[in-house]
Amino acid sequence: MSSRTPQLGDLLIATIESPERIISGFGTVHIPANEFTGVIYKIELDKWGHQEKVHVQWSESVPPGYNHQYGYSGINIHNLRNKFQIIRNGKPVT
């Protein structure tokens, strides 16, 4: 079993739910989530050794909520399985 702790070189897929909805005659329809793909290139640790800032080089557009200065929290990437998928050595990390 592989660790979901982000590592340099991991492929990261961030799935961002769209807050937009379309209201039609059949009710409210949610717009599908968008996926953003990038590679983890820098990890900064806090004074306790936790991954405080995980920086990602995005392949195309940058996901809403991603901060270039702070990146993502490694804890969030580890815990939010519905939002982040990690691919390491060509295989999904579970």
C-alpha positions, -999 to 999 in steps of 0.1 A, spaced: 0 0 0 14 34 -10 12 65 12 -11 93 0 15 118 13 24 139 -17 59 135 -32 80 154 -57 71 143 -92 37 130 -84 10 137 -109 -19 155 -91 -55 156 -105 -76 182 -87 -114 178 -92 -131 210 -86 -169 211 -83 -185 239 -102 -207 262 -80 -227 270 -112 -261 255 -118 -284 256 -147 -321 259 -139 -343 244 -165 -379 232 -169 -368 199 -153 -352 215 -122 -317 224 -112 -289 207 -131 -254 209 -118 -225 216 -142 -200 187 -141 -168 191 -121 -136 202 -138 -104 183 -136 -70 201 -134 -38 181 -139 -3 191 -127 30 178 -113 42 185 -78 75 203 -81 81 218 -46 72 209 -11 78 232 19 76 218 54 65 237 86 86 236 118 70 203 128 79 186 95 44 187 80 38 195 44 26 230 47 30 241 11 28 217 -19 34 236 -52 20 222 -84 30 231 -120 -3 229 -138 -5 215 -174 -30 241 -186 -53 263 -165 -49 267 -127 -78 255 -106 -99 280 -87 -86 283 -51 -50 274 -59 -26 300 -46 7 303 -64 25 316 -33 12 289 -8 2 260 -31 -20 234 -14 -17 220 21 -2 184 20 -28 174 46 -56 184 23 -42 165 -6 -37 135 17 -72 136 32 -95 149 5 -98 119 -17 -129 132 -35 -109 163 -46 -74 151 -51 -61 120 -69 -24 112 -68 -7 92 -96 28 79 -88 48 57 -111 19 55 -135 -5 41 -108 -32 57 -86 -22 60 -50 -50 49 -27 
